[in-house]
Amino acid sequence: MRRSLFIILCLVLLSGCKADYKIADEYKATYKTINQSKTEKLVKEGNTIIIDVRSEKKYNKNHIKDAINIPSKRIDTIINEVSKDSIVVVYSDSKKESKNMSLKIIDMGYSLVYDFGLYKDWK
């Protein structure tokens, strides 16, 4: 009986700890998508970097104005090129690649990261 009571008390106390963990998670960066008009607005306001994660060959053929090219294979070099307090917008030829690179950039400590998605959707 005492053992059961002890276990229940421990579970109640542990469940209370979870609430604090969720509050802390609210302040972490989360995955977000963005459209063209909002991206253009952020660029005009400043401190926004658009990153093309496609190959250098595709970037050189055509890209979004003012975008920089950091191919997905070299995404780890973003630390050398982009300040962590910058707003980062990512795009690619593949929604999956754009999302994965956005998530990887978030994992690297950037908190203001948006996934534009596909290059072809930029008008």
C-alpha positions in Angstrom: 0.0 0.0 0.0 2.7 2.5 1.0 4.7 1.5 -2.1 1.7 2.3 -4.3 1.2 5.6 -2.6 4.9 6.4 -3.1 4.7 5.6 -6.8 1.6 7.7 -7.3 3.3 10.6 -5.5 6.4 10.3 -7.7 4.3 10.3 -10.8 2.4 13.4 -9.7 5.6 15.2 -9.0 7.2 14.2 -12.3 4.2 15.3 -14.2 4.6 18.7 -12.7 8.1 18.9 -14.0 6.9 18.5 -17.6 5.0 21.8 -17.5 8.3 23.7 -16.8 9.9 21.8 -19.8 7.1 22.9 -22.1 7.4 26.5 -21.1 11.1 26.5 -21.8 10.4 24.9 -25.3 8.2 27.9 -26.2 11.3 30.0 -26.5 13.1 27.7 -28.9 13.1 28.3 -32.6 10.4 26.5 -34.5 10.0 25.5 -38.2 8.0 28.1 -40.1 7.1 28.6 -43.7 6.9 32.0 -45.5 5.5 33.4 -48.7 7.0 35.8 -51.2 5.4 39.0 -50.0 6.4 38.4 -46.4 10.0 37.6 -47.5 10.2 40.8 -49.6 8.9 42.8 -46.6 11.6 41.2 -44.3 14.3 42.0 -46.9 13.3 45.6 -47.1 13.4 45.9 -43.3 16.9 44.6 -43.3 18.9 41.9 -41.5 17.4 39.2 -43.7 19.5 36.7 -45.7 18.0 34.6 -48.4 19.8 31.3 -48.9 19.7 29.2 -52.0 20.6 25.7 -51.1 20.6 24.4 -54.6 23.8 23.6 -56.5 26.2 26.3 -57.5 25.4 25.5 -61.2 21.7 26.1 -60.7 22.3 29.2 -58.6 24.5 30.7 -61.3 21.9 29.9 -64.0 19.2 31.9 -62.1 18.3 32.8 -58.5 16.3 35.1 -56.3 17.7 38.6 -56.3 20.2 39.2 -53.4 20.2 35.5 -52.4 23.4 33.9 -51.4 24.3 30.3 -52.4 25.2 27.8 -49.8 24.5 24.4 -51.3 23.0 21.9 -49.0 26.2 19.9 -49.0 28.0 22.9 -47.5 25.2 24.1 -45.2 27.6 23.8 -42.2 29.5 26.8 -43.5 26.6 29.1 -42.8 28.2 30.0 -39.5 31.1 31.6 -41.4 28.8 33.6 -43.7 25.6 34.5 -41.7 25.3 36.0 -38.3 23.1 34.0 -35.9 21.0 37.1 -35.2 20.0 37.4 -38.9 16.7 36.4 -40.3 17.3 33.5 -42.6 15.0 32.5 -45.5 15.8 29.2 -47.3 14.7 27.9 -50.7 15.5 25.1 -53.1 14.2 23.0 -56.0 12.8 20.5 -53.6 10.4 21.2 -50.8 11.9 18.3 -48.8 15.4 19.7 -49.2 14.3 23.3 -48.3 12.6 22.0 -45.2 15.5 19.8 -44.1 18.0 22.6 -44.6 15.8 25.0 -42.6 15.6 22.5 -39.8 19.3 21.9 -39.9 20.0 25.7 -39.7 17.7 25.8 -36.7 19.6 23.0 -35.1 22.8 25.0 -35.6 21.5 27.7 -33.3 19.7 30.1 -35.6 16.3 31.1 -34.3 14.8 33.2 -37.0 14.6 30.7 -39.9 11.9 30.5 -42.5 11.3 28.0 -45.3 10.2 29.7 -48.6 10.1 26.3 -50.3 10.5 26.1 -54.1 12.5 28.5 -56.2 10.0 28.1 -59.0 7.3 29.7 -56.8 9.1 33.0 -56.7 7.4 35.3 -59.2 
